[in-house]
Amino acid sequence: MAGLIGKKVGMTSVFGADGKNIPCTVIEAGPCVVTQVKTEEKDGYSALQLAFDDKEEKRTSKPVMGHFKKAKTQPKKMMAEFKGFEEEYKLGDTITVELFQQDTLVDVAGLSKGKGFQGVVKRHGFSGVGGRTHGQADQERAPGSVGGSSDPSRVFKGMRMAGRTGGKKVKVIDLEVIKIMPEQNLLLVKGSVPGHKGSYLIIEK
């Protein structure tokens, strides 16, 4: 789907027409530069490669620097491919937040916050073994039994256990666009999106 690369600014709230307080996320969406145009004849599919957020030249390798010079732009930190643009764009064109329209729906994908090694209660929502009854004294947040001892005498694959939590790609679909501010390249969407402040997001129409 057509879209833009953005950066999470933070959360705020606005009042709707009915007077209700709406929690929303502020996203810096674009401007993104077209750094490559892929076609059916050459690449087997049609897509645009967009780049976002300026980067220092000294931190860019020479091959990557040459890629950006073709588009006549300075190096960028983030690149992503998008399909389904209605308009035709050329190498070096800039796409802004005005690609989106107010009161429409967007999908937002990003990397969720990493929480490190966590137990089953936080990671999977287990309720724990329970209160201190029948001799149980210190197992309130334990996972309980993970498999039979005599049959099947093993732990099945995929058993939910403690482990690394977060830090994975998450997509939230059908978020309503509350407001667009082209002057600041800002987009307000209803609800929350994955990632910490300053993390990169993929916003699709």
Buried (B, 14 or more C-beta within 10 A) or exposed (E): EBBBBBBBBEBEEEEEEEEEEBEBBBBBBBBBBBBBBBEEEEEEEEBBBBBBBEBEEEEBEEEBEEBBEEBEBBBBBBBBEBEEBEEEEEBBBEBBBEBBEEEEBBBBBBBBEEEEEBBBBEBBEBEBBEEEEEEEEEEEBBBEEEEEEEEEEEEEEEEEEBEEBBEEEBEBEEBBBBEBEEEEBBBBBBBBBBBEEEBBBBBBB
